[in-house]
Amino acid sequence: MDAGGIHYRRSPPLTNDALAALFRSAWPAHAERDFAPVLERSLAWIAAFDGARLVGFVNVAWDGGRHGFVLDPTVHPDYRRRGIGSALLRHAADLARERGLEWLHVDFAPELEPFYRAAGFRETAAGLLRLREEPSGSP
């Protein structure tokens, strides 16, 4: 258990309903999807719980080697500004380090730079190719 009574668990079983409810609350343009294929291919994920309620999530994808990727960091709006997002990133980094990864990548909007810098991420040059248009605000 971390501060504030929030429990963090590594790769717990999560239902589509629980993840969809969290993503709908945090991302107004969230499009329903099946999370099972994503989680099956992940290195791991970290989930934050208040009791039995899922209030935070981050996925750690990987390339099968030394590079991990932070995807879908999400905190329920009622639980923001309590350090849950930062804790999710710390747990993700610890897990990636323990599994032998050398690098942990993250993409973020410019306004989130202070948050990710505080978590230890540094700016790097990268390329991005949009393959199809997504609804605005959708992870």
C-alpha positions as CSV (number, residue, x, y, z in Angstrom):
1,M,0.0,0.0,0.0
2,D,1.2,3.5,-0.8
3,A,0.2,6.8,0.7
4,G,-3.5,7.6,0.8
5,G,-4.7,4.0,1.1
6,I,-4.1,3.3,-2.6
7,H,-2.9,-0.2,-3.4
8,Y,-0.7,-0.9,-6.4
9,R,-0.6,-4.3,-8.0
10,R,1.4,-5.8,-10.8
11,S,-0.5,-7.3,-13.7
12,P,-3.7,-8.2,-11.7
13,P,-6.6,-9.7,-13.6
14,L,-8.6,-6.8,-15.0
15,T,-11.9,-7.0,-16.9
16,N,-12.8,-5.0,-20.0
17,D,-15.6,-3.4,-18.0
18,A,-13.3,-2.1,-15.2
19,L,-10.8,-0.7,-17.7
20,A,-13.4,0.8,-19.9
21,A,-15.0,2.5,-16.9
22,L,-11.7,4.0,-15.9
23,F,-10.8,5.1,-19.5
24,R,-14.3,6.6,-20.0
25,S,-13.9,8.7,-16.9
26,A,-10.5,9.9,-17.8
27,W,-10.7,10.2,-21.6
28,P,-14.0,11.7,-22.8
29,A,-13.3,10.6,-26.4
30,H,-12.4,7.0,-25.3
31,A,-13.6,4.5,-27.9
32,E,-14.6,1.1,-26.5
33,R,-12.1,-1.6,-27.2
34,D,-11.1,-5.1,-26.1
35,F,-8.1,-4.7,-23.8
36,A,-7.3,-8.5,-23.6
37,P,-5.1,-8.6,-26.8
38,V,-3.2,-5.5,-25.5
39,L,-2.6,-7.0,-22.1
40,E,-1.6,-10.4,-23.5
41,R,1.3,-8.8,-25.4
42,S,2.4,-6.5,-22.6
43,L,5.5,-7.0,-20.4
44,A,3.2,-6.1,-17.5
45,W,0.9,-3.4,-16.2
46,I,0.4,-1.6,-13.0
47,A,-3.1,-1.0,-11.5
48,A,-4.0,1.3,-8.7
49,F,-6.9,0.4,-6.4
50,D,-8.9,2.2,-3.8
51,G,-10.3,-0.9,-2.1
52,A,-11.7,-2.9,-5.0
53,R,-12.2,0.1,-7.2
54,L,-9.7,0.5,-10.2
55,V,-8.5,4.1,-10.0
56,G,-5.3,4.1,-12.0
57,F,-3.5,2.1,-14.7
58,V,-0.4,2.1,-16.8
59,N,0.7,-0.5,-19.4
60,V,4.4,-1.4,-19.9
61,A,4.7,-2.7,-23.5
62,W,8.1,-3.9,-24.7
63,D,10.1,-4.9,-27.8
64,G,11.0,-8.3,-26.4
65,G,14.5,-7.0,-25.6
66,R,15.8,-4.0,-23.8
67,H,13.2,-1.3,-24.6
68,G,10.0,-0.8,-22.7
69,F,7.2,1.7,-23.5
70,V,4.8,3.4,-21.0
71,L,1.4,3.3,-22.6
72,D,-2.1,4.5,-21.4
73,P,-1.1,6.1,-18.1
74,T,-4.6,6.8,-16.7
75,V,-5.9,8.1,-13.3
76,H,-9.6,8.5,-12.5
77,P,-10.3,12.3,-12.4
78,D,-11.6,12.0,-8.8
79,Y,-8.2,10.7,-7.8
80,R,-5.8,13.1,-9.6
81,R,-3.3,15.3,-7.9
82,R,-2.7,12.7,-5.2
83,G,0.5,11.3,-6.6
84,I,-1.1,8.2,-8.1
85,G,0.2,8.9,-11.6
86,S,3.7,9.4,-10.3
87,A,3.5,6.2,-8.3
88,L,2.3,4.3,-11.3
89,L,5.3,5.5,-13.3
90,R,7.7,4.6,-10.4
91,H,6.2,1.1,-10.1
92,A,6.4,0.7,-13.9
93,A,10.1,1.7,-13.9
94,D,10.9,-0.6,-11.0
95,L,9.2,-3.5,-12.8
96,A,11.0,-2.8,-16.1
97,R,14.3,-2.5,-14.3
98,E,13.7,-5.8,-12.5
99,R,12.9,-7.5,-15.8
100,G,16.2,-6.4,-17.3
101,L,15.1,-3.6,-19.5
102,E,17.6,-0.9,-20.2
103,W,15.3,1.9,-21.6
104,L,11.8,3.0,-20.8
105,H,10.2,5.3,-23.4
106,V,7.2,7.5,-23.1
107,D,5.4,9.9,-25.5
108,F,3.5,12.8,-24.1
109,A,1.9,16.1,-25.0
110,P,4.1,19.2,-24.4
111,E,2.0,20.3,-21.4
112,L,2.8,17.1,-19.6
113,E,6.6,17.6,-19.8
114,P,6.9,18.8,-16.2
115,F,5.1,15.7,-14.9
116,Y,7.3,13.3,-16.9
117,R,10.5,15.2,-16.1
118,A,9.7,15.0,-12.4
119,A,9.3,11.2,-12.9
120,G,12.9,11.1,-14.4
121,F,12.1,11.0,-18.1
122,R,14.3,13.2,-20.3
123,E,13.5,14.8,-23.6
124,T,14.8,13.0,-26.7
125,A,14.4,13.3,-30.4
126,A,12.0,10.9,-31.8
127,G,9.8,10.3,-34.9
128,L,6.2,9.7,-35.1
129,L,4.1,8.6,-38.1
130,R,0.3,8.8,-37.7
131,L,-1.2,5.8,-39.6
132,R,-4.8,6.8,-39.1
133,E,-6.8,9.5,-37.5
134,E,-8.1,8.9,-33.9
135,P,-10.8,10.9,-32.1
136,S,-9.3,13.9,-30.2
137,G,-8.3,13.0,-26.6
138,S,-8.4,9.3,-27.1
139,P,-5.4,7.3,-25.7
